[in-house]
Amino acid sequence: MAAWKDYQEEAAAFFRSIGLKAETDRRIAGVRTNHDVDVLVKSHHYGFEITWIVECKQWKSPVSKLHVLGLREIVSDVGADRGILLSEAGFQRGAKEAAGLTNVQVTSLAEMRQTTGPRLAAMRVQDLFDRLENCHDRYWRIPKEWRIEDDLRPDVGAFGYSANVVIDGCRDVVSRTIRGNFPFECQHLAAFSLPQLAGAFTSIEDVLTRIEALIEDLEHRLTSSEQKRGL
């Protein structure tokens, strides 16, 4: 595989490692034309879809201003939230000036691993925590008899889906994720009834993939009950 292709895949793998969706060699439609981008990054954060366009320059010389301006045009045309220009060889002074005070960031993959990665990962974990707390509040606002009727919890002595068990199990995993001691296992009894919580969690990406699916399902169930009951 060519070095530039390896660099693209390495960049995509970095974004995936912090819980974002990343695809290489994507063609996306803009207002004026289509654009071929090196890496397309997406994230669902706080109820909004976030899109980043990442261009990878595996060059031996610093990147010029023209490439920053070109990425700014693509970001504007497709309506992306941010553009990121990666180069391990650095950037010319004009390139840095062109990126200043814009939604285009010029950096290296090495620098992102040291700084951006930990910040984005922490942001994503905080998002999970906030969504769990919101689900907890919504769940307890629904009267007990409705929670049973709407399959948010089983009746006394019965077995079935329990939103409260999901919340408490996910809380345990998120709290351990914040401590950062990978690998770890969920210590809540929910791990025995929920396959997503069973076994070791090996990375933040692993946590986000498994926990977010549970939270999305819970949010859907809560919304269905609230709409049904006019809450």
C-alpha positions in Angstrom: 0.0 0.0 0.0 1.3 3.5 -0.9 2.6 5.7 2.0 -0.1 8.3 1.5 -2.8 5.6 1.6 -1.3 4.3 4.8 -1.4 7.8 6.3 -5.1 8.1 5.4 -5.9 4.8 7.1 -3.8 5.7 10.1 -5.7 8.9 10.5 -9.1 7.2 10.1 -8.1 4.6 12.7 -7.2 7.4 15.1 -10.6 9.0 14.9 -12.3 5.6 15.3 -10.2 4.9 18.4 -11.8 7.9 20.2 -15.3 6.8 19.3 -16.0 8.7 16.0 -17.1 7.2 12.7 -14.4 7.6 10.0 -14.3 6.5 6.4 -11.5 6.9 3.8 -11.7 8.0 0.2 -15.3 9.3 0.3 -17.1 11.3 -2.4 -19.5 13.8 -0.9 -21.9 16.2 -2.6 -21.6 19.9 -2.0 -23.8 22.8 -3.1 -21.7 23.5 -6.2 -20.0 20.2 -7.0 -18.9 16.8 -5.6 -15.7 16.4 -3.6 -13.3 13.5 -3.0 -12.1 13.7 0.5 -9.4 11.6 2.3 -11.3 10.9 5.5 -14.9 11.7 6.4 -15.5 11.8 10.1 -18.9 11.8 11.7 -20.2 12.0 15.3 -23.6 12.2 16.9 -23.1 14.5 19.8 -25.7 16.1 22.1 -28.4 15.3 19.6 -26.5 16.8 16.6 -24.7 15.2 13.7 -21.2 16.6 13.4 -19.2 16.3 10.2 -15.5 16.8 9.7 -13.5 16.7 6.5 -9.9 15.5 7.0 -7.2 15.9 4.3 -4.0 14.0 4.7 -0.7 15.3 3.2 2.0 12.7 3.5 4.7 15.1 2.1 8.3 15.8 2.8 7.8 19.6 2.7 5.5 21.9 4.6 2.0 22.4 3.3 1.2 25.8 1.6 -1.6 28.3 2.1 -3.3 27.2 -1.1 -4.2 23.8 0.4 -5.7 25.4 3.4 -7.8 27.7 1.2 -8.9 24.7 -0.8 -10.0 22.8 2.3 -11.9 25.9 3.5 -13.8 25.9 0.2 -14.7 22.2 0.5 -15.9 22.6 4.1 -18.1 25.6 3.1 -19.5 23.8 0.1 -20.6 20.6 1.9 -21.6 22.4 5.1 -19.2 20.5 7.3 -18.5 21.7 10.8 -14.8 21.5 10.6 -11.9 20.8 8.3 -8.7 19.3 9.5 -5.5 19.3 7.4 -2.9 16.8 8.6 0.8 16.9 7.8 3.8 15.5 9.7 6.1 17.9 7.7 4.5 21.0 9.1 2.9 24.1 7.5 4.2 27.2 5.9 3.6 30.5 7.7 0.9 31.5 5.2 -0.9 28.2 5.7 -1.1 28.8 9.5 -2.3 32.4 9.0 -5.0 31.2 6.5 -6.3 28.7 9.0 -6.4 31.2 11.9 -9.8 32.1 13.2 -11.5 29.7 10.8 -13.1 26.3 11.1 -10.0 24.7 9.5 -7.4 23.2 11.8 -3.8 22.6 10.7 -2.0 20.0 12.7 -0.2 16.6 12.6 -1.5 13.2 13.5 1.2 13.0 16.2 0.0 16.2 17.8 -3.6 15.1 17.7 -2.7 11.9 19.5 -1.1 13.9 22.2 -3.7 16.6 22.7 -6.9 16.3 20.7 -7.5 12.6 21.2 -7.8 12.7 25.0 -10.0 15.8 24.9 -12.4 14.4 22.3 -12.5 11.1 24.1 -13.3 12.8 27.4 -16.0 14.8 25.6 -17.6 11.6 24.2 -17.6 9.9 27.6 -19.1 13.0 29.2 -21.8 12.9 26.6 -22.7 9.3 27.6 -22.8 10.3 31.3 -25.1 13.3 30.5 -27.5 11.2 28.4 -27.7 8.6 31.2 -28.6 11.2 33.8 -31.2 12.6 31.4 -32.6 9.1 30.9 -32.7 8.5 34.7 -34.7 11.7 35.2 -37.1 10.9 32.4 -37.6 7.3 33.6 -38.6 8.4 37.2 -41.0 11.0 35.9 -43.1 8.2 34.4 -45.6 6.7 37.0 -44.8 3.1 38.0 -47.9 1.6 36.4 -47.2 3.2 33.1 -43.5 2.0 33.2 -44.8 -1.5 33.6 -47.4 -1.2 30.9 -44.9 0.4 28.5 -42.3 -2.3 29.1 -39.8 0.0 30.8 -39.7 -2.4 33.8 -41.2 -5.8 34.7 -43.9 -6.1 37.2 -43.0 -7.3 40.7 -41.8 -10.9 40.6 -41.7 -10.9 36.8 -38.7 -10.9 34.4 -38.2 -8.6 31.5 -36.5 -5.4 30.3 -35.6 -2.9 33.0 -34.6 0.6 32.1 -33.3 1.1 35.6 -30.9 -1.9 35.3 -29.7 -0.5 32.0 -29.0 2.9 33.5 -27.2 1.5 36.6 -25.1 -0.9 34.5 -24.1 1.8 32.1 -23.3 4.1 34.9 -20.9 1.6 36.3 -19.1 1.2 33.0 -18.9 5.0 32.3 -17.5 5.6 35.8 -14.8 3.0 35.2 -14.1 4.5 31.8 -13.5 7.9 33.4 -10.9 6.3 35.7 -9.1 5.1 32.5 -7.9 1.8 33.8 -8.4 -0.5 30.8 -9.2 -3.3 30.5 -12.0 -3.7 33.0 -15.3 -5.5 33.5 -18.7 -4.2 34.5 -19.2 -5.0 38.2 -23.0 -4.4 38.2 -25.4 -7.3 38.1 -26.6 -5.9 34.8 -23.6 -7.6 33.2 -25.4 -10.9 33.8 -28.6 -9.9 31.9 -27.2 -7.6 29.2 -24.8 -9.1 26.7 -23.5 -5.6 25.8 -22.1 -5.3 29.4 -20.6 -8.8 29.6 -16.9 -9.3 29.2 -14.0 -7.0 29.3 -14.0 -3.4 28.0 -10.7 -2.8 26.3 -10.8 0.8 25.0 -12.9 4.0 24.9 -14.0 2.9 21.4 -15.3 -0.4 22.8 -17.2 1.4 25.5 -18.8 3.9 23.2 -19.9 1.2 20.7 -21.4 -1.1 23.3 -22.8 1.5 25.7 -24.2 4.0 23.2 -26.3 1.2 21.6 -27.9 0.5 25.0 -28.5 4.2 25.6 -30.0 4.8 22.2 -32.4 1.9 22.7 -33.4 3.3 26.1 -33.9 6.8 24.7 -36.2 5.3 22.0 -38.2 3.4 24.6 -38.6 6.5 26.9 -39.6 8.7 24.0 -42.3 6.1 22.9 -43.7 6.0 26.4 -43.7 9.8 26.8 -45.5 10.3 23.4 -48.0 7.6 24.2 -48.8 9.2 27.6 -48.6 12.8 26.5 -45.7 13.7 28.8 
